[in-house]
């Protein structure tokens, strides 16, 4: 759907959460995304709430996820999004000292709150309406949250989201593009 509509996206990846990205079929999908116009970023190894993590646990989460990236595509991500958007100052300081750029979203589809609801698409759209209607595409930008692990989001919501966002005058870019770093070499490190 994204490729057919020329939509780049940023995928925040757990190496081991809904599946193990080092084995099929996830391995092939991961490599295909990396070799496309999409950006891949860290979302920790297995989705641990970072507010509950010690520095050693945090390091293990980031290192193990980086190792999986490196094993599959030869690079490690610079960008990361904390699970649940949950982070404290100690965690943020540690992430920054290790060279990560922590990202938050300013639009949440709330798709995890209604994954099997027959009105899932409309409920996600309502989450967007609250923010986008007030926005100005000439000066406002948004980083939005969807979960590609939910079939309703990956297919139904995506098919609705793309024309909806474009009809409001916005364009789709990666998080790196949004933050003024449009080149892949700015998203990854050896």
TORNUTOR-113258 format. One record per residue (C-alpha): x, y, z; residue number from 1. Coordinates in Angstrom, 1 decimal. Each point is the difference from the previous one (the first is absolute). Layout:
% TORNUTOR-113258
[atom [X, Y, Z], NUM]
...
% end
This chain:
% TORNUTOR-113258
[atom [0.0, 0.0, 0.0], 1]
[atom [2.8, 2.4, 0.9], 2]
[atom [2.0, -0.7, -3.1], 3]
[atom [-3.1, 0.2, -2.3], 4]
[atom [-0.7, 3.4, 1.4], 5]
[atom [3.7, 1.2, 0.1], 6]
[atom [-0.1, 0.4, 3.8], 7]
[atom [3.2, -0.2, 1.9], 8]
[atom [-0.3, -1.0, 3.7], 9]
[atom [2.1, -0.5, 3.1], 10]
[atom [-0.4, -3.4, 1.7], 11]
[atom [1.1, -0.2, 3.6], 12]
[atom [1.1, -3.6, 0.4], 13]
[atom [0.2, -2.4, 2.9], 14]
[atom [2.3, -2.9, -0.9], 15]
[atom [-2.0, -2.3, 2.2], 16]
[atom [-3.6, 0.8, 0.8], 17]
[atom [-2.7, -1.1, -2.5], 18]
[atom [2.6, -2.2, -1.6], 19]
[atom [3.8, -0.4, -0.4], 20]
[atom [1.3, 2.2, -2.8], 21]
[atom [3.0, -2.3, -0.4], 22]
[atom [-2.1, -2.8, -1.4], 23]
[atom [-2.5, -0.4, -2.9], 24]
[atom [-2.4, 1.5, -0.9], 25]
[atom [1.0, 3.1, 2.0], 26]
[atom [3.6, -0.1, -1.2], 27]
[atom [-1.0, 0.5, -3.6], 28]
[atom [-2.5, 2.7, 0.8], 29]
[atom [2.6, 1.9, 2.1], 30]
[atom [2.6, -0.1, -2.8], 31]
[atom [-2.6, 1.0, -2.6], 32]
[atom [-1.0, 3.1, 2.1], 33]
[atom [3.6, 0.9, 0.6], 34]
[atom [0.8, -0.2, -3.7], 35]
[atom [-3.0, 2.2, -0.9], 36]
[atom [-0.6, 3.7, 0.7], 37]
[atom [-1.2, -0.7, 3.5], 38]
[atom [1.9, 0.7, 3.2], 39]
[atom [0.6, -2.7, 2.6], 40]
[atom [0.5, 1.1, 3.6], 41]
[atom [0.3, -1.6, 3.4], 42]
[atom [-2.9, -0.7, 2.4], 43]
[atom [2.1, -2.1, 2.4], 44]
[atom [0.6, -3.7, -0.1], 45]
[atom [-3.3, -1.3, 1.5], 46]
[atom [-2.1, 3.1, 0.8], 47]
[atom [1.1, 0.5, 3.7], 48]
[atom [-1.5, 3.1, 1.7], 49]
[atom [3.2, 2.1, 0.3], 50]
[atom [-1.3, 1.8, 3.1], 51]
[atom [0.3, -3.3, 1.8], 52]
[atom [3.5, -0.9, -1.3], 53]
[atom [3.3, 0.3, 1.7], 54]
[atom [2.9, 1.4, -2.1], 55]
[atom [1.2, -3.6, -0.5], 56]
[atom [-3.4, -1.2, -1.2], 57]
[atom [-0.3, 3.1, -2.3], 58]
[atom [3.5, -0.7, -1.5], 59]
[atom [-0.9, -3.7, -0.5], 60]
[atom [-3.3, 1.0, -1.8], 61]
[atom [1.8, 2.4, -2.3], 62]
[atom [3.1, -2.2, -0.6], 63]
[atom [-2.1, -3.1, -0.8], 64]
[atom [-2.2, 1.9, -2.4], 65]
[atom [3.1, 1.7, -1.7], 66]
[atom [1.6, -3.4, -0.3], 67]
[atom [-3.0, -1.4, -1.9], 68]
[atom [0.0, 3.0, -2.3], 69]
[atom [3.8, -0.4, -0.6], 70]
[atom [-0.3, -3.7, -0.7], 71]
[atom [-2.7, 0.5, -2.6], 72]
[atom [1.0, 3.2, -1.8], 73]
[atom [3.5, 1.0, 1.2], 74]
[atom [-1.1, 3.2, 1.9], 75]
[atom [-1.5, 1.0, 3.3], 76]
[atom [-2.7, 2.6, 0.3], 77]
[atom [0.5, 3.5, 1.5], 78]
[atom [-3.7, 0.9, 0.5], 79]
[atom [-2.1, -1.8, 2.6], 80]
[atom [-3.5, 0.3, 1.5], 81]
[atom [-0.5, -1.1, 3.6], 82]
[atom [-2.7, -2.6, 0.4], 83]
[atom [-3.2, 1.5, 1.3], 84]
[atom [1.6, 3.5, -0.5], 85]
[atom [1.3, -0.7, 3.5], 86]
[atom [3.3, 1.5, 1.0], 87]
[atom [1.5, 1.8, 3.0], 88]
[atom [3.0, 2.5, 0.0], 89]
[atom [2.5, -2.7, 1.1], 90]
[atom [-1.0, -2.2, -2.9], 91]
[atom [0.0, 2.9, -2.5], 92]
[atom [3.5, 1.1, 1.2], 93]
[atom [1.3, -3.6, -0.4], 94]
[atom [-1.5, -0.3, -3.5], 95]
[atom [1.5, 3.3, -1.1], 96]
[atom [3.4, -0.9, 1.4], 97]
[atom [-0.1, -3.2, -2.1], 98]
[atom [-0.8, 2.0, -3.1], 99]
[atom [-3.7, -0.6, -0.4], 100]
[atom [-2.6, 2.6, -1.0], 101]
[atom [-3.2, -0.7, 1.9], 102]
[atom [-3.2, 0.7, -1.9], 103]
[atom [-3.5, 0.6, 1.2], 104]
[atom [-3.2, 0.2, -2.0], 105]
[atom [-2.5, 2.9, 0.1], 106]
[atom [-2.8, -1.9, -1.6], 107]
[atom [-1.1, -3.4, 1.3], 108]
[atom [-2.5, -2.1, -2.0], 109]
[atom [-0.8, -1.8, 3.2], 110]
[atom [-0.3, -3.1, -2.1], 111]
[atom [1.2, -2.3, 2.9], 112]
[atom [-3.1, 1.2, 1.9], 113]
[atom [-2.4, -1.4, -2.6], 114]
[atom [1.7, -2.6, -2.2], 115]
[atom [-3.0, -2.3, -0.7], 116]
[atom [-2.7, 2.6, 0.2], 117]
[atom [-2.1, 0.2, -3.2], 118]
[atom [0.3, 3.8, 0.2], 119]
[atom [3.8, -0.1, 0.4], 120]
[atom [0.7, 2.1, -3.1], 121]
[atom [-2.5, 2.7, 1.1], 122]
[atom [1.4, 0.0, 3.6], 123]
[atom [3.5, 0.5, -1.3], 124]
[atom [-1.2, 2.8, -2.3], 125]
[atom [-1.6, 1.7, 3.0], 126]
[atom [3.4, 0.0, 1.8], 127]
[atom [1.5, 1.8, -3.0], 128]
[atom [-2.8, 2.4, -0.5], 129]
[atom [0.6, 1.5, 3.4], 130]
[atom [3.5, 1.1, -1.1], 131]
[atom [0.1, 0.3, -3.7], 132]
[atom [-3.1, 2.2, -0.3], 133]
[atom [1.7, 2.7, 2.0], 134]
[atom [3.2, -0.4, -1.9], 135]
[atom [1.5, 2.0, -2.8], 136]
[atom [2.0, -2.1, -2.6], 137]
[atom [2.2, 3.0, -0.8], 138]
[atom [1.4, 0.2, 3.5], 139]
[atom [-1.0, -3.1, 2.0], 140]
[atom [1.4, -3.5, -0.1], 141]
[atom [-1.0, -3.1, 1.7], 142]
[atom [1.6, -3.3, 1.0], 143]
[atom [-2.9, -2.5, 0.3], 144]
[atom [-0.2, -3.4, 1.6], 145]
[atom [-1.5, -3.1, -1.6], 146]
[atom [0.7, -3.6, 0.7], 147]
[atom [0.7, -2.1, -3.1], 148]
[atom [-0.4, -3.1, 2.1], 149]
[atom [-3.8, 0.6, 0.0], 150]
[atom [-1.6, -1.1, -3.2], 151]
[atom [-2.7, 2.6, 0.2], 152]
[atom [2.7, 2.7, 0.2], 153]
[atom [2.3, -1.5, -2.6], 154]
[atom [-2.7, -0.3, -2.6], 155]
[atom [-3.3, 1.8, 0.7], 156]
[atom [1.3, 3.0, 1.9], 157]
[atom [2.9, 0.5, -2.4], 158]
[atom [-2.3, 0.0, -3.0], 159]
[atom [-2.1, 2.7, 1.7], 160]
[atom [2.9, 2.0, 1.5], 161]
[atom [1.9, 0.7, -3.1], 162]
[atom [-2.7, 1.9, -2.0], 163]
[atom [-1.3, 1.6, 3.2], 164]
[atom [3.4, 1.5, 1.0], 165]
[atom [0.7, 1.1, -3.6], 166]
[atom [-3.5, 1.6, -0.3], 167]
[atom [1.0, 2.2, 3.0], 168]
[atom [3.1, 1.2, -2.0], 169]
[atom [2.6, -2.1, 1.9], 170]
[atom [2.7, -2.2, -1.5], 171]
[atom [1.6, -3.2, 1.3], 172]
[atom [3.7, -0.1, 0.9], 173]
[atom [2.2, -2.1, 2.3], 174]
[atom [0.7, 1.2, 3.5], 175]
[atom [3.5, 0.8, -1.2], 176]
[atom [-1.4, 2.2, -2.8], 177]
[atom [-2.3, 1.7, 2.4], 178]
[atom [2.9, 0.9, 2.3], 179]
[atom [2.2, 1.3, -2.8], 180]
[atom [2.1, -3.2, -0.5], 181]
[atom [-1.2, -1.4, -3.3], 182]
[atom [3.0, -2.3, -0.8], 183]
[atom [0.2, -3.6, 1.0], 184]
[atom [3.5, 0.5, 1.3], 185]
[atom [-1.4, 2.4, 2.6], 186]
[atom [-2.4, -2.7, 1.3], 187]
[atom [2.5, -2.8, 0.6], 188]
[atom [3.5, -0.7, 1.3], 189]
[atom [2.5, -2.8, -0.5], 190]
% end
